[in-house]
Amino acid sequence: MVHSTYSFHLPDPASLSLEQQVAQMVVIRASGYLFDHQIRYPDWEPPNDTLKAWIAQWGVGGVILVGGSAAELHDRINRLQSWAMFPLLVGADVEEGVGQRFSGATHFPPPMALGEIAEKSLQAARHYAQQMGEMTAKEAIAIGLNWLYAPVVDVNNNPQNPVINVRAFAQTPQRVSQLAAAYIEGVQPYPILTTAKHFPGHGDTAVDSHLELPVLPHSEGRLAEIELPPFQGAIAAGVDSIMSAHLQIPAWDEQYPATLSPKILTQKLRQELGFSGLIVTDALVMGAITKHYGSHEAAVLAVQAGADILLMPQDPPGAIAAVCAAVRAGKIAPERIEASVERIFQAKQKVKPRPDSPQFPQSLGNPEPRQAVQSILRDAQETGGHLPLNPQGGCNLIVVDDALDCSVLAKPAPAILMPAAQGYRLQLVDRHTPSLLPQGQEPTLLQLFVRGHPFRGSSTLNETAIAWFEALLKTHDLQALVIYGSPYILEILRPQLPDTVPYVFSYGQMPDAQAIALKTLGF
């Protein structure tokens, strides 16, 4: 069995105390690393003593993990499960595969790459989406995860969206529905949960809900036409959970954002759309909630709205106490809590490890997932200009968001090594670099690593990238252009790009994407 270090036992929910029931509704954030000195986000990730107390004494129902290697995570999750009164739901945001968060596992291109492939062949795109779901499920289960916070079913029809962007499959509800359903179908044979997010649709916003509360000003008719169909499709495909969005939607509720709205979570999602699975909030530590509601107030309002899972409350013990107090004060019916715990235990029963569950480490490091990644990258790649380039040396100018936090350029990154082998000198620029633009000195290969960044958006990086691009055009030094990540920056630059200048666009930023793009370019 994958988790030989803990026993899988679920009691009758009715036998739990009120505090134990409410605690099951709380999912806390933890570092994927084993030791306290490795914690990267201390505001959100408690030290091990606190974490153990929340799990062993308070009895929280689940954990969301970030950071560490796949091998570390296997040990980490076994330790967490050994502390728990009852088996934990253990999840992660692995929209692009387990390797997106945990090194050593497979990192797929962002979902929008499949949307691009679907424009040429829907059959191929659906096949890739199903593969992506299946391979992600296998690797996740092997290291101990049992809840995928994926797929994203937002319709990204706003190019200025800083938080969804390439995380969405496509820009139309039909395409998103088709690919999300295929992803869910790939996961379904395995004992792990899927999550459609962010209800009722975060795609048409230009505000990052990690920082502020976005407003979706559309009419009920427009919401029914664009935002809702992918969620309806996901429900029909058997999705296990749906994550709320921190959005204000006046057409449905002028008072509360979706996460805290009974009209949206209970009336719309539960009753009108008929969803019977888990409703999970987006992280309650996000600015869209914390700037407008107290941490305890937000937890109570979310439960009143219909949420089964409180994800990442700012103060987990305080949130549990506040919800219990609301029940005892008659503001929340005990039956409402019991119904959530019933759904949570049904989900936990579904993810119970099986004798045929993917095993660690055998289910990691296989060639098939990497082959799938490379096929998706090649099929989604876009090229133009006079190809191939005849590399003759010059400057390899790489623009990234933050050079100190750019894992895709760690050694041995092809974006650095392949041009270096042809005599190119490296110049690395990020948003912290003084704007010393080129003065016309040498042929330049310009490589841009640009995609949406939660908490920062992408506007600063876009401005930096555009400034260097335009400066190289002015000095006639732009030899070739490679863009990794967002197709929206290509749309901005392409009208100014001379027909003769070769370019390659890749949705991926990982080393495989770099190697394929540069080989296409002529390196």
C-alpha positions in Angstrom: 0.0 0.0 0.0 1.1 3.6 -0.6 0.5 4.7 3.0 1.5 1.7 5.1 2.3 4.0 8.0 -1.3 4.9 8.8 -4.5 3.1 9.2 -7.6 4.1 7.2 -10.5 4.4 9.5 -13.6 6.7 9.2 -16.1 6.9 12.1 -19.8 7.7 11.8 -19.8 11.5 11.4 -22.6 11.7 14.0 -20.3 10.2 16.6 -18.0 13.2 16.3 -18.2 16.3 18.6 -19.2 19.6 17.0 -15.5 20.7 17.2 -14.3 17.5 15.5 -17.0 17.9 12.8 -16.1 21.5 12.0 -12.3 20.7 12.1 -12.9 18.2 9.3 -14.1 21.1 7.1 -10.7 22.9 7.4 -7.8 22.4 5.0 -4.6 24.0 6.1 -1.5 25.0 4.1 1.8 23.4 4.8 5.3 23.4 3.3 6.2 20.3 1.3 9.7 20.4 2.8 10.4 18.2 5.8 12.1 20.7 8.1 11.2 24.1 9.6 14.3 25.9 8.3 13.2 25.1 4.7 9.8 26.9 5.0 9.6 29.5 2.3 6.3 31.2 3.2 6.2 31.5 7.0 3.0 33.6 7.0 1.1 30.7 5.5 3.1 27.6 6.4 3.3 26.8 10.1 6.3 25.1 11.8 6.0 21.4 12.4 5.0 21.7 16.1 2.1 23.9 15.2 1.2 21.8 12.2 1.2 18.7 14.3 -1.1 20.3 16.9 -3.6 21.4 14.2 -3.7 17.9 12.7 -3.4 15.7 15.9 -5.2 17.8 18.5 -7.6 20.0 16.5 -8.2 17.3 13.9 -8.3 19.4 10.7 -9.5 17.5 7.7 -6.9 18.2 5.2 -3.7 19.8 4.0 -2.6 21.6 0.9 1.1 21.4 0.1 3.6 23.5 -1.8 7.3 23.0 -2.4 9.8 20.2 -2.1 10.6 17.3 -4.3 8.3 14.4 -5.1 10.5 12.1 -3.0 10.4 14.5 0.0 6.7 14.8 -0.4 6.2 11.1 -0.1 7.9 11.1 3.3 6.2 14.3 4.3 2.7 13.1 3.6 3.2 9.8 5.4 4.3 11.8 8.4 1.3 14.0 8.2 -1.1 11.1 7.9 0.6 9.4 10.9 -0.4 12.4 13.0 -4.0 12.5 12.0 -7.0 11.2 14.0 -8.7 10.4 10.7 -7.2 10.1 7.2 -6.4 13.5 5.7 -7.4 14.9 2.3 -4.0 16.0 0.9 -4.1 18.2 -2.1 -2.0 20.5 -4.3 -2.4 23.0 -7.1 -1.0 20.7 -9.8 -2.8 22.1 -12.9 0.3 21.4 -15.0 1.2 18.1 -13.5 2.8 17.1 -10.2 6.2 18.5 -11.4 4.7 22.0 -11.5 5.0 22.0 -7.7 7.2 19.1 -6.8 10.5 18.5 -8.6 11.3 15.1 -10.1 7.7 14.6 -11.2 6.3 15.4 -14.7 5.6 19.1 -15.5 3.1 19.5 -18.4 2.7 22.6 -20.4 -0.1 24.9 -19.2 -3.7 23.9 -20.2 -4.0 26.6 -22.9 -1.5 24.6 -25.0 -4.2 22.0 -25.4 -6.6 24.7 -26.5 -4.2 25.7 -29.2 -3.9 22.1 -30.4 -7.7 21.8 -30.4 -7.8 24.5 -33.0 -6.1 22.1 -35.4 -7.3 18.7 -34.0 -9.9 18.4 -31.2 -9.3 14.7 -31.1 -5.6 15.1 -30.5 -6.3 17.8 -27.8 -8.8 15.6 -26.0 -6.4 12.7 -26.1 -3.6 14.9 -24.6 -6.0 16.2 -21.9 -7.0 12.7 -20.9 -3.4 11.6 -20.8 -2.5 14.7 -18.7 -5.3 13.8 -16.2 -4.3 10.1 -16.0 -0.6 10.7 -15.7 -1.0 13.5 -13.1 -3.3 11.2 -11.1 -0.8 8.3 -11.1 2.1 10.4 -10.0 0.1 12.3 -7.4 -1.2 9.1 -5.8 2.3 7.5 -5.8 3.6 10.3 -3.6 0.5 10.4 -1.4 -1.7 13.2 -2.8 -5.4 12.3 -3.0 -6.9 15.6 -4.2 -6.0 17.4 -7.4 -6.9 21.1 -7.3 -7.5 20.8 -11.1 -8.7 21.3 -13.8 -9.2 25.0 -14.2 -12.5 25.5 -16.1 -12.4 29.3 -16.3 -12.9 30.8 -19.8 -10.0 33.1 -20.2 -11.6 35.6 -22.6 -9.8 38.6 -21.1 -6.2 38.9 -22.3 -5.4 41.3 -19.4 -6.2 38.5 -16.9 -3.2 38.3 -14.5 -4.3 35.3 -12.5 -5.9 32.8 -14.9 -4.2 33.5 -18.2 -2.6 30.2 -19.6 -4.0 28.2 -16.7 -7.3 28.1 -18.7 -7.8 25.6 -21.5 -9.2 28.1 -23.9 -11.1 31.3 -24.6 -14.5 29.8 -25.4 -16.8 27.8 -23.1 -17.3 25.0 -25.6 -13.5 24.3 -25.9 -13.0 24.6 -22.2 -15.8 22.2 -21.5 -14.5 19.6 -24.0 -10.9 19.6 -22.7 -11.8 19.8 -19.0 -14.2 16.8 -19.4 -11.4 14.8 -21.1 -9.0 15.6 -18.2 -11.6 14.5 -15.6 -12.2 11.3 -17.6 -8.4 10.6 -17.4 -8.4 10.9 -13.7 -11.6 9.0 -12.9 -10.3 5.4 -12.8 -8.0 6.4 -9.9 -8.7 7.0 -6.2 -8.1 10.7 -6.2 -10.4 13.8 -6.3 -10.7 16.4 -9.1 -11.6 20.0 -8.7 -13.3 22.4 -11.2 -12.3 26.0 -10.4 -13.0 28.9 -9.9 -16.8 29.0 -9.7 -18.6 30.7 -11.4 -15.8 31.8 -13.6 -12.6 33.9 -13.1 -11.6 34.2 -16.7 -13.0 37.6 -17.6 -11.3 39.7 -14.9 -8.3 42.0 -15.1 -7.9 42.1 -11.3 -5.9 39.5 -9.3 -8.1 38.2 -6.5 -5.0 37.3 -4.5 -4.7 41.1 -4.0 -8.1 42.7 -4.5 -11.8 41.7 -5.0 -12.6 41.6 -8.8 -16.1 42.5 -10.0 -17.8 40.5 -12.7 -20.4 43.0 -14.0 -22.1 40.7 -16.5 -25.8 40.0 -16.8 -27.4 36.7 -15.8 -27.8 35.9 -19.5 -24.2 36.4 -20.3 -23.1 34.4 -17.2 -25.3 31.5 -18.3 -23.8 31.7 -21.8 -20.1 32.0 -21.1 -19.1 31.4 -17.5 -21.4 28.5 -16.4 -21.2 25.9 -19.3 -17.8 24.5 -18.3 -18.9 24.0 -14.8 -22.1 22.3 -16.0 -19.9 20.1 -18.2 -17.5 19.3 -15.4 -20.5 18.2 -13.2 -21.8 16.0 -16.0 -18.3 14.5 -16.3 -18.4 13.6 -12.6 -16.1 16.2 -11.1 -15.6 15.6 -7.3 -15.3 19.1 -6.0 -15.8 22.7 -7.2 -13.8 25.6 -5.9 -15.4 29.0 -5.5 -14.0 32.2 -6.9 -13.4 35.4 -4.8 -15.5 37.5 -7.2 -18.3 40.1 -6.7 -21.1 39.3 -9.1 -23.8 41.9 -8.7 -26.2 40.2 -11.1 -26.5 37.3 -8.6 -25.5 38.9 -5.3 -24.9 42.6 -4.6 -23.7 42.0 -1.1 -21.4 39.1 -0.9 -18.6 37.7 -3.1 -19.2 34.2 -4.5 -17.2 32.4 -1.8 -19.4 33.9 0.9 -22.7 34.0 -1.0 -25.6 31.6 -0.2 -27.3 32.8 -3.4 -24.3 31.6 -5.5 -23.0 28.5 -3.6 -26.2 27.0 -2.3 -28.9 28.4 -4.6 -27.0 28.5 -7.9 -24.4 25.7 -7.6 -26.2 23.2 -5.3 -29.8 23.7 -6.2 -29.9 25.0 -9.8 -26.9 23.2 -11.2 -27.5 20.1 -9.0 -23.9 19.7 -7.8 -23.7 17.1 -5.0 -20.0 16.9 -4.4 -17.6 19.0 -2.2 -17.8 22.8 -2.4 -14.4 24.2 -1.4 -13.5 27.9 -1.0 -10.5 29.4 -2.7 -7.8 30.2 -0.2 -9.3 32.4 2.5 -6.0 34.2 3.0 -6.3 35.9 -0.3 -6.6 39.7 -0.4 -10.0 39.7 -2.0 -11.4 38.2 1.3 -9.0 39.5 4.0 -9.3 43.1 3.0 -13.0 43.1 3.4 -13.8 40.5 6.1 -12.2 39.3 9.3 -10.7 35.9 9.3 -13.3 34.4 11.7 -16.1 36.2 10.0 -15.1 34.9 6.6 -15.1 31.3 7.8 -18.6 31.6 9.3 -19.9 33.4 6.2 -18.4 30.7 3.9 -20.1 27.9 5.8 -23.4 29.8 5.9 -23.0 30.2 2.1 -22.7 26.5 1.6 -19.0 25.7 1.6 -18.0 22.2 2.8 -14.3 23.0 2.9 -12.6 26.1 4.3 -9.3 26.3 2.4 -6.4 28.0 4.2 -8.2 30.1 6.8 -5.9 32.7 8.3 -6.3 31.3 11.8 -7.4 27.6 11.6 -8.2 27.1 15.4 -9.9 30.5 15.5 -12.0 29.6 12.4 -13.1 26.3 14.0 -14.0 28.0 17.2 -15.9 30.8 15.3 -18.0 28.3 13.3 -18.8 26.2 16.4 -19.9 29.4 18.2 -22.1 30.3 15.2 -23.7 26.8 15.4 -24.3 27.2 19.2 -25.8 30.7 18.6 -28.3 29.3 16.1 -26.7 31.1 13.1 -25.8 27.8 11.4 -27.9 24.6 11.7 -26.1 21.5 13.1 -27.6 19.6 10.2 -25.7 21.9 7.8 -22.4 20.9 9.4 -23.3 17.2 9.4 -24.1 17.4 5.7 -20.7 18.7 4.9 -18.9 16.1 7.0 -21.0 13.4 5.3 -19.7 14.7 1.9 -16.2 15.0 3.2 -16.2 11.4 4.5 -17.7 10.1 1.2 -14.8 11.8 -0.6 -12.3 10.3 1.9 -13.8 6.9 1.3 -13.3 7.3 -2.5 -9.6 8.1 -2.1 -8.9 5.2 0.2 -5.6 3.6 -1.1 -6.2 0.4 -3.1 -3.9 -2.6 -3.7 -3.7 -1.6 -7.4 -2.9 2.1 -6.6 0.2 3.6 -8.3 3.2 3.0 -6.2 6.2 5.0 -5.1 8.8 5.3 -6.7 7.8 3.0 -9.6 5.1 5.4 -10.9 7.6 8.3 -11.3 10.4 8.9 -13.8 8.8 6.8 -16.6 9.5 7.9 -20.2 5.8 8.0 -21.3 4.8 11.3 -19.4 7.9 13.1 -20.8 7.1 11.9 -24.3 3.6 13.3 -23.9 5.0 16.6 -22.6 7.2 16.9 -25.7 4.5 16.0 -28.1 2.2 18.7 -26.6 4.9 21.3 -26.8 5.7 20.5 -30.4 2.1 20.4 -31.5 1.2 23.7 -29.7 4.3 25.6 -30.8 4.0 28.5 -33.2 6.7 29.8 -35.5 7.2 32.6 -38.0 9.7 34.6 -40.0 12.6 33.1 -41.9 13.5 29.8 -40.3 15.8 28.3 -39.5 18.2 30.9 -38.1 21.9 30.5 -38.9 23.3 31.1 -35.4 26.4 33.3 -35.7 27.0 34.4 -32.1 26.0 37.6 -30.4 24.0 38.4 -27.3 21.6 35.9 -25.7 19.3 38.4 -23.9 16.9 36.6 -21.5 14.0 38.6 -19.9 12.4 36.9 -16.8 10.2 38.2 -14.0 12.5 37.5 -11.1 16.0 36.0 -11.8 16.3 34.9 -8.1 13.1 32.9 -8.3 13.3 31.4 -11.8 13.6 27.7 -11.5 13.3 27.1 -15.2 16.7 28.7 -15.8 18.6 26.5 -13.3 21.5 24.6 -14.7 21.5 23.0 -17.2 18.9 25.2 -18.8 18.8 24.9 -22.7 17.9 28.5 -23.0 21.4 29.3 -21.7 23.5 26.4 -22.8 22.4 26.0 -26.4 23.1 29.6 -27.4 26.4 29.5 -25.4 27.5 26.5 -27.5 27.2 28.8 -30.6 29.2 31.6 -29.1 26.5 33.8 -27.6 27.2 35.7 -24.4 24.4 35.7 -21.8 22.6 38.8 -20.6 19.9 38.2 -18.0 17.3 40.9 -17.3 14.4 41.0 -14.8 12.0 43.5 -13.3 14.7 44.6 -10.9 17.3 45.4 -13.6 18.0 49.1 -14.3 16.6 50.0 -17.7 19.9 50.1 -19.6 18.6 49.4 -23.1 21.0 48.4 -25.9 22.7 51.0 -28.0 23.3 49.0 -31.1 26.2 46.7 -30.6 25.6 43.1 -31.6 23.0 40.7 -33.1 20.7 39.6 -30.3 18.7 36.5 -29.6 15.8 37.8 -27.4 14.2 35.2 -25.1 11.1 36.2 -23.1 9.8 34.2 -20.2 6.3 35.8 -19.7 3.1 34.5 -18.2 0.6 35.7 -15.6 2.0 35.8 -12.0 -0.5 35.7 -9.1 0.3 38.5 -6.5 2.2 40.5 -9.2 0.3 40.3 -12.4 2.3 40.4 -15.6 2.2 44.1 -16.5 5.6 45.0 -15.2 7.3 42.1 -17.0 5.3 42.9 -20.1 6.6 46.5 -20.0 10.2 45.4 -19.5 9.9 42.8 -22.3 8.3 45.3 -24.7 10.9 48.0 -23.9 13.8 45.7 -24.8 12.0 44.4 -27.9 11.4 47.9 -29.2 15.0 49.0 -28.4 16.4 46.1 -30.4 14.1 46.9 -33.3 15.3 50.5 -33.3 19.0 49.4 -33.4 18.3 46.7 -35.9 19.9 44.1 -33.6 17.0 41.7 -33.2 18.3 38.5 -34.7 15.5 36.2 -33.4 12.7 36.1 -30.8 11.6 33.3 -28.6 8.6 33.6 -26.2 7.9 31.1 -23.5 4.5 31.2 -21.7 1.8 33.6 -22.7 0.5 34.0 -26.2 -0.9 37.4 -25.3 2.6 39.0 -25.4 3.1 37.5 -28.9 -0.1 39.2 -30.0 1.3 42.5 -28.7 4.7 42.2 -30.3 3.9 40.5 -33.6 2.5 43.6 -35.5 5.9 45.3 -35.0 8.0 42.2 -35.8 9.7 42.4 -39.3 8.6 39.5 -41.6 12.2 38.3 -41.9 12.9 38.0 -38.2 12.4 34.3 -37.1 10.4 33.7 -34.0 9.2 30.7 -32.0 6.4 30.8 -29.4 6.1 28.0 -26.8 3.4 27.7 -24.1 5.9 25.9 -21.9 8.8 27.4 -20.0 10.4 24.2 -18.7 13.7 22.9 -20.1 12.0 20.6 -22.6 10.1 23.6 -24.0 13.4 25.6 -24.3 15.2 22.8 -26.1 12.4 22.2 -28.6 12.0 25.9 -29.3 15.7 26.6 -29.8 16.1 23.5 -32.0 13.2 24.7 -34.1 15.0 28.0 -34.3 18.1 26.4 -35.7 20.4 25.9 -32.6 
